[in-house]
Amino acid sequence: MDTPSPAMHEQAVPGLRGLVSDWASDQQAFKVSWGKVMMWIFLLSDTFVFSCFLTGYMSVRMATTAPWPNPSHVFSLNIGGTEFPLLLIAIMTFVLISSSGLMAMAVNFAYQRKRALTARLMFATAALGASFVGMQAFEWSKLILDEGVRPWGNPMGAAQFGSSFFMITGFHGMHVSIGVIYLLIVAWRVRQGYYEKSGNYQIVEIAGLYWHFVDLVLVFIFALFYLW
């Protein structure tokens, strides 16, 4: 281990003031970069928000006296005169979970400094995310135009169905849309060699943490809203 230089000893500040000075100068805490720490804190706060939304939905679902629409019927697709229950959301879930696998591969190749391959995988991940948002827009238009569902009313039963659905899926869709933009920016910078100068590709892993979180949230939405 290298011995600290006298200059470092002179600059070191003892006690609580030293701790504040180190953290304010962007020093690493617990051997974890600040970027990763801040992303984990953000994801933890976002977990609380999604938990409140889903808990509120379950409370409303159990408390309402009006009949709750059958998700298998509401979210079915008519193809060639045959009803396929939950087909669209199944495809949407498969697309987003598959994108998570591509993102994991991108992180792996980023640390190997395979810049072109990392960028291509991130662009592919963003494309799948954009496809998910497009399918969600189709799902919304089907409910609004064909079924007459609104945030304040629902001709198929409980009025809270519309408000719960649009609030939860809309909030998640906003996260996916932001994630797509985030991935595109990072992927473009990777492709242009922006991070090659410093040799630090940790930003790809940080973007991956966000994307995996968005995918995980969809699993809970799928289980509690579409299957219940």
Short mmCIF file of the C-alpha atoms (twelve columns), coordinates in Angstrom:
data_MODEL
# 
_entry.id   MODEL 
# 
loop_
_atom_site.group_PDB 
_atom_site.id 
_atom_site.type_symbol 
_atom_site.label_atom_id 
_atom_site.label_alt_id 
_atom_site.label_comp_id 
_atom_site.label_asym_id 
_atom_site.label_seq_id 
_atom_site.Cartn_x 
_atom_site.Cartn_y 
_atom_site.Cartn_z 
_atom_site.pdbx_PDB_model_num 
ATOM 1   C CA . MET A 1   0.000   0.000   0.000   1 
ATOM 2   C CA . ASP A 2   1.286   3.477   -0.844  1 
ATOM 3   C CA . THR A 3   2.134   5.728   2.107   1 
ATOM 4   C CA . PRO A 4   0.109   8.962   2.131   1 
ATOM 5   C CA . SER A 5   2.180   11.976  1.244   1 
ATOM 6   C CA . PRO A 6   2.765   14.795  3.797   1 
ATOM 7   C CA . ALA A 7   0.584   17.034  1.651   1 
ATOM 8   C CA . MET A 8   -2.316  14.646  2.106   1 
ATOM 9   C CA . HIS A 9   -1.805  14.694  5.881   1 
ATOM 10  C CA . GLU A 10  -1.834  18.488  5.856   1 
ATOM 11  C CA . GLN A 11  -5.082  18.586  3.891   1 
ATOM 12  C CA . ALA A 12  -6.870  15.980  6.022   1 
ATOM 13  C CA . VAL A 13  -9.445  17.460  8.409   1 
ATOM 14  C CA . PRO A 14  -10.217 15.407  11.538  1 
ATOM 15  C CA . GLY A 15  -13.606 14.649  13.056  1 
ATOM 16  C CA . LEU A 16  -17.038 15.508  11.715  1 
ATOM 17  C CA . ARG A 17  -15.692 18.428  9.682   1 
ATOM 18  C CA . GLY A 18  -13.368 16.005  7.904   1 
ATOM 19  C CA . LEU A 19  -16.275 13.688  7.082   1 
ATOM 20  C CA . VAL A 20  -18.322 16.562  5.654   1 
ATOM 21  C CA . SER A 21  -15.270 17.801  3.729   1 
ATOM 22  C CA . ASP A 22  -14.629 14.378  2.180   1 
ATOM 23  C CA . TRP A 23  -18.238 13.863  1.128   1 
ATOM 24  C CA . ALA A 24  -18.558 17.399  -0.216  1 
ATOM 25  C CA . SER A 25  -15.466 16.840  -2.374  1 
ATOM 26  C CA . ASP A 26  -17.158 13.865  -4.075  1 
ATOM 27  C CA . GLN A 27  -15.185 11.190  -2.240  1 
ATOM 28  C CA . GLN A 28  -16.484 7.614   -2.385  1 
ATOM 29  C CA . ALA A 29  -18.439 6.294   0.592   1 
ATOM 30  C CA . PHE A 30  -18.202 2.622   1.546   1 
ATOM 31  C CA . LYS A 31  -16.224 1.954   -1.674  1 
ATOM 32  C CA . VAL A 32  -19.304 2.734   -3.780  1 
ATOM 33  C CA . SER A 33  -19.388 5.641   -6.215  1 
ATOM 34  C CA . TRP A 34  -21.750 8.506   -5.561  1 
ATOM 35  C CA . GLY A 35  -23.516 7.915   -8.860  1 
ATOM 36  C CA . LYS A 36  -24.477 4.392   -7.846  1 
ATOM 37  C CA . VAL A 37  -25.433 5.452   -4.313  1 
ATOM 38  C CA . MET A 38  -27.711 8.196   -5.611  1 
ATOM 39  C CA . MET A 39  -29.368 5.820   -8.064  1 
ATOM 40  C CA . TRP A 40  -30.056 3.314   -5.280  1 
ATOM 41  C CA . ILE A 41  -31.546 6.096   -3.122  1 
ATOM 42  C CA . PHE A 42  -33.741 7.214   -6.018  1 
ATOM 43  C CA . LEU A 43  -34.900 3.657   -6.694  1 
ATOM 44  C CA . LEU A 44  -35.672 3.146   -3.006  1 
ATOM 45  C CA . SER A 45  -37.831 6.282   -2.947  1 
ATOM 46  C CA . ASP A 46  -39.537 5.185   -6.165  1 
ATOM 47  C CA . THR A 47  -40.228 1.793   -4.597  1 
ATOM 48  C CA . PHE A 48  -42.154 3.544   -1.833  1 
ATOM 49  C CA . VAL A 49  -44.234 5.461   -4.400  1 
ATOM 50  C CA . PHE A 50  -45.119 2.363   -6.416  1 
ATOM 51  C CA . SER A 51  -45.858 0.462   -3.193  1 
ATOM 52  C CA . CYS A 52  -48.300 3.197   -2.125  1 
ATOM 53  C CA . PHE A 53  -50.019 3.098   -5.526  1 
ATOM 54  C CA . LEU A 54  -50.379 -0.685  -5.522  1 
ATOM 55  C CA . THR A 55  -51.451 -0.801  -1.872  1 
ATOM 56  C CA . GLY A 56  -54.060 1.882   -2.554  1 
ATOM 57  C CA . TYR A 57  -55.274 -0.084  -5.563  1 
ATOM 58  C CA . MET A 58  -55.645 -3.278  -3.504  1 
ATOM 59  C CA . SER A 59  -57.499 -1.374  -0.760  1 
ATOM 60  C CA . VAL A 60  -59.920 0.162   -3.246  1 
ATOM 61  C CA . ARG A 61  -60.386 -3.181  -4.995  1 
ATOM 62  C CA . MET A 62  -61.346 -4.946  -1.757  1 
ATOM 63  C CA . ALA A 63  -63.462 -2.083  -0.373  1 
ATOM 64  C CA . THR A 64  -65.638 -1.302  -3.407  1 
ATOM 65  C CA . THR A 65  -69.106 -2.780  -3.490  1 
ATOM 66  C CA . ALA A 66  -69.509 -2.419  -7.265  1 
ATOM 67  C CA . PRO A 67  -68.423 -5.376  -9.419  1 
ATOM 68  C CA . TRP A 68  -64.825 -5.185  -10.576 1 
ATOM 69  C CA . PRO A 69  -64.309 -5.807  -14.316 1 
ATOM 70  C CA . ASN A 70  -62.786 -9.148  -15.262 1 
ATOM 71  C CA . PRO A 71  -59.215 -8.411  -16.485 1 
ATOM 72  C CA . SER A 72  -59.244 -11.466 -18.770 1 
ATOM 73  C CA . HIS A 73  -62.172 -9.949  -20.644 1 
ATOM 74  C CA . VAL A 74  -61.180 -6.278  -20.473 1 
ATOM 75  C CA . PHE A 75  -57.615 -6.848  -21.666 1 
ATOM 76  C CA . SER A 76  -58.348 -9.447  -24.325 1 
ATOM 77  C CA . LEU A 77  -57.542 -9.112  -28.017 1 
ATOM 78  C CA . ASN A 78  -59.904 -10.152 -30.782 1 
ATOM 79  C CA . ILE A 79  -57.918 -11.782 -33.583 1 
ATOM 80  C CA . GLY A 80  -59.828 -13.401 -36.407 1 
ATOM 81  C CA . GLY A 81  -63.005 -13.516 -34.341 1 
ATOM 82  C CA . THR A 82  -61.294 -15.286 -31.430 1 
ATOM 83  C CA . GLU A 83  -60.766 -13.667 -28.044 1 
ATOM 84  C CA . PHE A 84  -57.257 -14.049 -26.587 1 
ATOM 85  C CA . PRO A 85  -57.279 -12.995 -22.913 1 
ATOM 86  C CA . LEU A 86  -54.287 -10.978 -21.653 1 
ATOM 87  C CA . LEU A 87  -52.398 -11.530 -24.911 1 
ATOM 88  C CA . LEU A 88  -51.240 -7.932  -25.287 1 
ATOM 89  C CA . ILE A 89  -49.954 -7.521  -21.729 1 
ATOM 90  C CA . ALA A 90  -48.212 -10.899 -22.012 1 
ATOM 91  C CA . ILE A 91  -46.359 -9.660  -25.110 1 
ATOM 92  C CA . MET A 92  -45.583 -6.347  -23.395 1 
ATOM 93  C CA . THR A 93  -44.161 -8.133  -20.349 1 
ATOM 94  C CA . PHE A 94  -42.076 -10.454 -22.525 1 
ATOM 95  C CA . VAL A 95  -40.688 -7.497  -24.484 1 
ATOM 96  C CA . LEU A 96  -39.677 -5.561  -21.372 1 
ATOM 97  C CA . ILE A 97  -38.176 -8.570  -19.574 1 
ATOM 98  C CA . SER A 98  -36.206 -9.447  -22.725 1 
ATOM 99  C CA . SER A 99  -34.867 -5.902  -22.838 1 
ATOM 100 C CA . SER A 100 -33.567 -6.390  -19.305 1 
ATOM 101 C CA . GLY A 101 -31.457 -9.303  -20.537 1 
ATOM 102 C CA . LEU A 102 -29.999 -7.153  -23.312 1 
ATOM 103 C CA . MET A 103 -29.200 -4.448  -20.790 1 
ATOM 104 C CA . ALA A 104 -27.344 -6.930  -18.577 1 
ATOM 105 C CA . MET A 105 -25.258 -7.977  -21.585 1 
ATOM 106 C CA . ALA A 106 -24.532 -4.321  -22.363 1 
ATOM 107 C CA . VAL A 107 -23.194 -3.760  -18.835 1 
ATOM 108 C CA . ASN A 108 -20.964 -6.831  -19.151 1 
ATOM 109 C CA . PHE A 109 -19.491 -5.693  -22.467 1 
ATOM 110 C CA . ALA A 110 -19.092 -2.129  -21.187 1 
ATOM 111 C CA . TYR A 111 -16.706 -3.289  -18.489 1 
ATOM 112 C CA . GLN A 112 -14.827 -5.206  -21.173 1 
ATOM 113 C CA . ARG A 113 -14.588 -1.875  -23.059 1 
ATOM 114 C CA . LYS A 114 -16.296 -3.290  -26.140 1 
ATOM 115 C CA . ARG A 115 -17.709 0.076   -27.034 1 
ATOM 116 C CA . ALA A 116 -19.524 -0.688  -30.295 1 
ATOM 117 C CA . LEU A 117 -21.222 -3.833  -28.973 1 
ATOM 118 C CA . THR A 118 -22.281 -2.066  -25.779 1 
ATOM 119 C CA . ALA A 119 -23.857 0.778   -27.740 1 
ATOM 120 C CA . ARG A 120 -25.717 -1.608  -30.070 1 
ATOM 121 C CA . LEU A 121 -27.153 -3.558  -27.139 1 
ATOM 122 C CA . MET A 122 -28.253 -0.367  -25.416 1 
ATOM 123 C CA . PHE A 123 -29.905 0.912   -28.596 1 
ATOM 124 C CA . ALA A 124 -31.705 -2.448  -28.902 1 
ATOM 125 C CA . THR A 125 -32.817 -2.180  -25.265 1 
ATOM 126 C CA . ALA A 126 -34.179 1.307   -25.886 1 
ATOM 127 C CA . ALA A 127 -35.996 0.067   -29.016 1 
ATOM 128 C CA . LEU A 128 -37.749 -2.659  -27.005 1 
ATOM 129 C CA . GLY A 129 -38.652 -0.089  -24.365 1 
ATOM 130 C CA . ALA A 130 -40.131 2.190   -27.022 1 
ATOM 131 C CA . SER A 131 -42.090 -0.782  -28.404 1 
ATOM 132 C CA . PHE A 132 -43.513 -1.373  -24.936 1 
ATOM 133 C CA . VAL A 133 -44.646 2.261   -24.684 1 
ATOM 134 C CA . GLY A 134 -46.251 1.991   -28.136 1 
ATOM 135 C CA . MET A 135 -48.181 -1.125  -27.125 1 
ATOM 136 C CA . GLN A 136 -49.264 0.577   -23.922 1 
ATOM 137 C CA . ALA A 137 -50.592 3.509   -25.960 1 
ATOM 138 C CA . PHE A 138 -52.575 1.015   -28.050 1 
ATOM 139 C CA . GLU A 139 -53.945 -0.576  -24.867 1 
ATOM 140 C CA . TRP A 140 -55.020 2.816   -23.539 1 
ATOM 141 C CA . SER A 141 -56.700 3.801   -26.813 1 
ATOM 142 C CA . LYS A 142 -58.582 0.494   -26.867 1 
ATOM 143 C CA . LEU A 143 -59.921 1.034   -23.354 1 
ATOM 144 C CA . ILE A 144 -60.799 4.689   -23.943 1 
ATOM 145 C CA . LEU A 145 -62.281 4.484   -27.444 1 
ATOM 146 C CA . ASP A 146 -63.728 0.961   -27.548 1 
ATOM 147 C CA . GLU A 147 -64.631 0.266   -23.921 1 
ATOM 148 C CA . GLY A 148 -65.441 3.813   -22.789 1 
ATOM 149 C CA . VAL A 149 -63.216 3.647   -19.690 1 
ATOM 150 C CA . ARG A 150 -62.289 7.000   -18.136 1 
ATOM 151 C CA . PRO A 151 -60.313 7.974   -15.010 1 
ATOM 152 C CA . TRP A 152 -63.600 9.140   -13.460 1 
ATOM 153 C CA . GLY A 153 -65.911 6.386   -14.710 1 
ATOM 154 C CA . ASN A 154 -66.222 2.888   -16.057 1 
ATOM 155 C CA . PRO A 155 -69.252 1.439   -17.897 1 
ATOM 156 C CA . MET A 156 -68.173 -2.119  -17.038 1 
ATOM 157 C CA . GLY A 157 -68.416 -1.833  -13.255 1 
ATOM 158 C CA . ALA A 158 -66.495 -0.110  -10.463 1 
ATOM 159 C CA . ALA A 159 -65.634 3.495   -11.286 1 
ATOM 160 C CA . GLN A 160 -62.293 3.138   -9.453  1 
ATOM 161 C CA . PHE A 161 -61.081 0.727   -12.130 1 
ATOM 162 C CA . GLY A 162 -60.293 3.498   -14.592 1 
ATOM 163 C CA . SER A 163 -58.544 5.790   -12.120 1 
ATOM 164 C CA . SER A 164 -56.448 2.921   -10.719 1 
ATOM 165 C CA . PHE A 165 -55.477 1.616   -14.145 1 
ATOM 166 C CA . PHE A 166 -54.519 4.933   -15.730 1 
ATOM 167 C CA . MET A 167 -52.653 6.145   -12.630 1 
ATOM 168 C CA . ILE A 168 -50.549 3.001   -12.108 1 
ATOM 169 C CA . THR A 169 -49.820 2.085   -15.723 1 
ATOM 170 C CA . GLY A 170 -49.375 5.732   -16.694 1 
ATOM 171 C CA . PHE A 171 -46.823 6.300   -13.932 1 
ATOM 172 C CA . HIS A 172 -44.952 3.169   -14.967 1 
ATOM 173 C CA . GLY A 173 -45.137 4.102   -18.646 1 
ATOM 174 C CA . MET A 174 -43.641 7.497   -17.822 1 
ATOM 175 C CA . HIS A 175 -40.716 5.730   -16.142 1 
ATOM 176 C CA . VAL A 176 -40.181 3.539   -19.206 1 
ATOM 177 C CA . SER A 177 -40.285 6.568   -21.517 1 
ATOM 178 C CA . ILE A 178 -37.724 8.427   -19.394 1 
ATOM 179 C CA . GLY A 179 -35.605 5.272   -19.317 1 
ATOM 180 C CA . VAL A 180 -35.647 5.039   -23.112 1 
ATOM 181 C CA . ILE A 181 -34.373 8.612   -23.416 1 
ATOM 182 C CA . TYR A 182 -31.754 7.963   -20.727 1 
ATOM 183 C CA . LEU A 183 -30.502 4.817   -22.487 1 
ATOM 184 C CA . LEU A 184 -30.324 6.574   -25.852 1 
ATOM 185 C CA . ILE A 185 -28.201 9.394   -24.418 1 
ATOM 186 C CA . VAL A 186 -25.799 7.011   -22.642 1 
ATOM 187 C CA . ALA A 187 -25.615 4.695   -25.667 1 
ATOM 188 C CA . TRP A 188 -24.786 7.612   -27.964 1 
ATOM 189 C CA . ARG A 189 -22.030 8.754   -25.622 1 
ATOM 190 C CA . VAL A 190 -20.628 5.229   -25.444 1 
ATOM 191 C CA . ARG A 191 -20.634 4.999   -29.219 1 
ATOM 192 C CA . GLN A 192 -18.859 8.349   -29.556 1 
ATOM 193 C CA . GLY A 193 -16.154 7.288   -27.098 1 
ATOM 194 C CA . TYR A 194 -17.138 9.828   -24.443 1 
ATOM 195 C CA . TYR A 195 -16.298 7.435   -21.590 1 
ATOM 196 C CA . GLU A 196 -13.227 6.011   -23.282 1 
ATOM 197 C CA . LYS A 197 -11.160 8.986   -22.128 1 
ATOM 198 C CA . SER A 198 -11.659 8.209   -18.441 1 
ATOM 199 C CA . GLY A 199 -12.032 4.454   -18.882 1 
ATOM 200 C CA . ASN A 200 -15.000 4.545   -16.482 1 
ATOM 201 C CA . TYR A 201 -18.091 2.849   -17.900 1 
ATOM 202 C CA . GLN A 202 -19.957 2.692   -14.593 1 
ATOM 203 C CA . ILE A 203 -22.660 4.970   -16.022 1 
ATOM 204 C CA . VAL A 204 -23.817 1.999   -18.119 1 
ATOM 205 C CA . GLU A 205 -24.292 -0.067  -14.965 1 
ATOM 206 C CA . ILE A 206 -26.156 2.804   -13.291 1 
ATOM 207 C CA . ALA A 207 -28.491 3.062   -16.283 1 
ATOM 208 C CA . GLY A 208 -28.934 -0.712  -16.073 1 
ATOM 209 C CA . LEU A 209 -30.008 -0.458  -12.418 1 
ATOM 210 C CA . TYR A 210 -32.787 1.932   -13.406 1 
ATOM 211 C CA . TRP A 211 -33.903 -0.241  -16.296 1 
ATOM 212 C CA . HIS A 212 -33.978 -3.453  -14.226 1 
ATOM 213 C CA . PHE A 213 -36.068 -1.648  -11.609 1 
ATOM 214 C CA . VAL A 214 -38.623 -0.563  -14.226 1 
ATOM 215 C CA . ASP A 215 -38.844 -4.163  -15.464 1 
ATOM 216 C CA . LEU A 216 -39.288 -5.519  -11.938 1 
ATOM 217 C CA . VAL A 217 -42.127 -3.098  -11.204 1 
ATOM 218 C CA . LEU A 218 -43.997 -4.382  -14.260 1 
ATOM 219 C CA . VAL A 219 -43.955 -7.895  -12.791 1 
ATOM 220 C CA . PHE A 220 -45.859 -6.644  -9.716  1 
ATOM 221 C CA . ILE A 221 -48.296 -4.620  -11.841 1 
ATOM 222 C CA . PHE A 222 -48.927 -7.653  -14.029 1 
ATOM 223 C CA . ALA A 223 -49.557 -9.902  -11.027 1 
ATOM 224 C CA . LEU A 224 -51.744 -7.524  -9.019  1 
ATOM 225 C CA . PHE A 225 -53.667 -5.704  -11.760 1 
ATOM 226 C CA . TYR A 226 -53.972 -8.110  -14.678 1 
ATOM 227 C CA . LEU A 227 -54.051 -11.506 -12.954 1 
ATOM 228 C CA . TRP A 228 -56.075 -10.659 -9.829  1 
# 
